[in-house]
């Protein structure tokens, strides 16, 4: 039986990128420049960031979860639904919500419609939205005060999430993953977003955490090597 041919283009790209990969951590601006120099696939890659944190994920008071609107956006819009009172429906739709409403919107989701990326709700609507716990919870779509998706300012929340506001939470390994843009972004824009994200993570440090909080930061394209950031808390505080 003939052996399957090896994808020579992929192998060549991988070899070239391996030779370009920095061997040491780099300052933010240099790391961003290095990511953009890799030989990339034909599509516009998402640029991801991974924070390795010094937290005990078994302790509830050390869990990390929140949301952040990056100054240069992430190059992708999101479909947002808004659970709000009748007097806010038109404003939410004008701000970019794909749908807005109260009990009638809940009923629609209960029937199986889930064609959206983010759900936001005003606090007074959570008694109604709570019916959707089994529907939205497993998909990570349930509005949450900690994530910033339960807020009295529905209109602003819709605007921010429609523009690509980033939600983050730690995984079981104590890592937080996020997006800082696309490889087509100017280097200065990616660097500005990364600095903003780092500052937000520093502010998210739980008071019960001991020792180093941010242990490692790595950025990478979706299909290109990672580049470690040279980081010290004092340098970006």
C-alpha positions as CSV (number, residue, x, y, z in Angstrom):
1,X,0.0,0.0,0.0
2,X,1.4,3.4,-1.0
3,X,2.2,5.8,1.8
4,X,0.2,9.1,2.0
5,X,2.2,12.0,0.7
6,X,3.4,14.4,3.3
7,X,2.1,18.0,3.0
8,X,5.4,19.5,1.9
9,X,4.1,23.1,2.0
10,X,3.1,22.8,5.6
11,X,6.4,21.1,6.5
12,X,8.3,23.8,4.8
13,X,6.3,26.6,6.6
14,X,6.8,24.8,9.9
15,X,10.5,24.6,9.3
16,X,10.8,28.2,8.4
17,X,8.8,29.3,11.3
18,X,10.8,27.2,13.7
19,X,14.0,29.0,12.5
20,X,12.3,32.4,13.1
21,X,10.9,31.6,16.5
22,X,12.6,33.7,19.2
23,X,14.5,31.6,21.8
24,X,14.1,34.1,24.6
25,X,11.1,36.1,26.0
26,X,10.7,39.5,24.3
27,X,9.2,42.9,25.2
28,X,5.7,43.4,24.0
29,X,6.5,45.4,20.9
30,X,9.2,43.0,19.8
31,X,7.1,40.0,20.5
32,X,4.3,41.4,18.4
33,X,6.7,42.1,15.6
34,X,8.0,38.5,15.8
35,X,4.5,37.1,15.5
36,X,3.8,39.1,12.4
37,X,7.0,37.9,10.7
38,X,6.1,34.2,10.7
39,X,5.1,32.6,7.5
40,X,1.4,32.4,7.9
41,X,-1.5,30.5,6.2
42,X,-3.5,32.4,3.6
43,X,-6.3,33.5,6.0
44,X,-6.1,36.4,8.4
45,X,-5.1,34.7,11.7
46,X,-6.5,35.5,15.1
47,X,-3.8,36.5,17.5
48,X,-4.2,34.8,20.9
49,X,-2.7,35.5,24.3
50,X,-2.3,33.0,27.1
51,X,-1.6,33.9,30.7
52,X,-0.2,31.2,33.0
53,X,-1.3,32.3,36.5
54,X,-0.1,31.4,40.0
55,X,-3.6,30.6,41.3
56,X,-5.1,27.6,43.1
57,X,-8.0,26.7,40.8
58,X,-9.6,24.6,43.6
59,X,-10.2,27.8,45.6
60,X,-13.3,29.6,44.6
61,X,-12.0,33.0,45.7
62,X,-9.0,32.6,43.3
63,X,-11.1,32.1,40.1
64,X,-10.5,34.6,37.4
65,X,-13.4,35.7,35.2
66,X,-14.2,39.0,33.6
67,X,-14.5,40.9,30.3
68,X,-12.6,43.6,28.6
69,X,-13.1,46.0,25.7
70,X,-9.7,46.3,24.0
71,X,-8.8,49.8,22.7
72,X,-8.2,48.7,19.1
73,X,-11.0,46.0,18.9
74,X,-10.4,42.4,17.9
75,X,-11.3,42.5,14.3
76,X,-14.5,40.6,14.7
77,X,-18.1,41.6,15.6
78,X,-20.3,39.4,17.8
79,X,-24.0,38.7,17.7
80,X,-25.6,39.9,20.9
81,X,-29.1,39.3,22.4
82,X,-30.3,41.6,25.1
83,X,-32.8,40.7,27.8
84,X,-34.4,43.9,28.9
85,X,-37.7,45.7,29.6
86,X,-39.9,46.8,26.8
87,X,-38.8,50.5,27.1
88,X,-35.2,49.4,26.3
89,X,-35.8,47.1,23.4
90,X,-35.6,49.7,20.6
91,X,-32.4,51.2,22.1
92,X,-30.8,47.8,22.4
93,X,-31.6,47.0,18.8
94,X,-30.3,50.3,17.6
95,X,-27.1,49.6,19.6
96,X,-26.5,46.4,17.6
97,X,-28.5,43.7,19.3
98,X,-29.7,41.0,16.9
99,X,-32.7,40.5,19.2
100,X,-34.0,42.1,22.4
101,X,-36.9,41.5,24.8
102,X,-38.1,39.8,27.9
103,X,-40.3,36.7,28.4
104,X,-41.0,36.4,24.7
105,X,-37.3,36.2,23.9
106,X,-36.8,33.6,26.7
107,X,-39.6,31.6,25.1
108,X,-37.9,31.7,21.7
109,X,-34.6,30.5,23.2
110,X,-36.4,27.7,25.0
111,X,-37.7,26.5,21.7
112,X,-34.2,26.1,20.4
113,X,-33.1,29.4,18.8
114,X,-29.5,30.1,19.8
115,X,-28.0,32.0,16.8
116,X,-25.9,34.4,18.9
117,X,-22.6,34.7,20.6
118,X,-23.3,36.8,23.7
119,X,-26.3,37.3,25.9
120,X,-26.6,40.4,28.1
121,X,-29.3,41.2,30.7
122,X,-30.4,43.9,33.0
123,X,-30.5,42.9,36.7
124,X,-34.3,43.1,36.9
125,X,-34.6,40.6,34.0
126,X,-32.5,37.8,35.7
127,X,-35.6,36.3,37.4
128,X,-36.9,35.6,33.9
129,X,-33.6,34.7,32.3
130,X,-32.9,32.2,35.1
131,X,-35.3,29.8,33.3
132,X,-32.7,29.4,30.7
133,X,-30.0,28.1,33.0
134,X,-30.0,24.5,31.6
135,X,-30.0,25.9,28.0
136,X,-27.4,28.6,28.2
137,X,-25.2,27.4,31.1
138,X,-23.6,24.4,29.3
139,X,-22.8,26.7,26.3
140,X,-21.2,29.4,28.4
141,X,-23.9,31.9,27.3
142,X,-25.7,32.6,30.6
143,X,-25.5,36.3,31.6
144,X,-23.3,36.8,34.7
145,X,-22.5,39.8,36.8
146,X,-18.9,38.7,37.2
147,X,-18.4,38.5,33.4
148,X,-20.0,41.9,32.9
149,X,-23.0,40.6,31.0
150,X,-25.5,41.5,33.7
151,X,-25.6,45.3,33.9
152,X,-28.1,48.1,34.2
153,X,-26.4,49.8,31.2
154,X,-27.8,47.4,28.5
155,X,-27.2,49.8,25.6
156,X,-23.5,50.2,26.3
157,X,-23.1,46.5,27.0
158,X,-24.6,45.7,23.6
159,X,-22.3,48.2,21.9
160,X,-19.2,46.9,23.5
161,X,-19.9,43.2,23.0
162,X,-21.1,43.8,19.4
163,X,-17.7,45.4,18.7
164,X,-15.9,42.4,20.1
165,X,-15.6,42.8,23.8
166,X,-13.5,39.9,25.1
167,X,-14.7,37.6,27.9
168,X,-12.1,35.5,29.8
169,X,-12.0,32.9,32.6
170,X,-9.3,30.6,33.9
171,X,-9.2,26.9,32.9
172,X,-8.5,24.0,35.3
173,X,-4.8,24.5,34.7
174,X,-4.8,28.1,35.9
175,X,-4.5,29.6,32.4
176,X,-6.5,32.4,30.9
177,X,-6.8,32.6,27.1
178,X,-7.9,35.6,25.1
179,X,-7.8,37.3,21.8
180,X,-5.9,40.6,21.0
181,X,-6.7,41.0,17.3
182,X,-5.7,39.8,13.9
183,X,-2.3,39.4,12.2
184,X,-3.4,42.1,9.7
185,X,-3.6,44.6,12.6
186,X,-0.7,47.2,12.7
187,X,1.9,46.2,15.2
188,X,1.1,49.3,17.4
189,X,-2.6,48.2,17.6
190,X,-1.7,44.6,18.7
191,X,0.8,46.0,21.2
192,X,-1.8,48.5,22.6
193,X,-4.4,45.7,23.0
194,X,-1.8,43.4,24.7
195,X,-0.7,46.1,27.2
196,X,-4.4,46.8,28.0
197,X,-5.1,43.1,28.5
198,X,-2.0,42.7,30.8
199,X,-3.1,45.6,32.9
200,X,-6.6,44.2,33.2
201,X,-5.2,40.8,34.4
202,X,-3.0,42.5,37.0
203,X,-6.1,44.3,38.4
204,X,-7.9,40.9,38.5
205,X,-5.4,39.4,41.0
206,X,-7.2,37.8,43.9
207,X,-6.2,39.1,47.3
208,X,-5.6,35.5,48.5
209,X,-3.0,34.7,45.9
210,X,0.5,34.2,47.2
211,X,3.7,34.8,45.2
212,X,3.9,35.6,41.5
213,X,0.4,36.0,39.9
214,X,1.3,36.3,36.2
215,X,3.9,33.6,35.7
216,X,4.1,33.5,31.9
217,X,2.5,35.3,28.9
218,X,2.6,33.9,25.4
219,X,1.1,35.3,22.2
220,X,0.6,33.4,19.0
221,X,-1.2,33.3,15.7
222,X,-3.8,30.6,15.3
223,X,-1.4,28.4,13.2
224,X,2.0,29.9,14.0
225,X,4.4,29.5,16.9
226,X,4.0,31.1,20.2
227,X,6.3,34.0,21.4
228,X,6.8,34.5,25.1
229,X,6.5,38.0,26.6
230,X,9.3,39.4,28.8
231,X,7.2,40.3,31.8
232,X,7.8,41.7,35.3
233,X,5.0,43.0,37.4
234,X,6.9,46.3,38.2
235,X,7.4,47.0,34.5
236,X,3.7,47.1,33.6
237,X,2.2,48.1,36.9
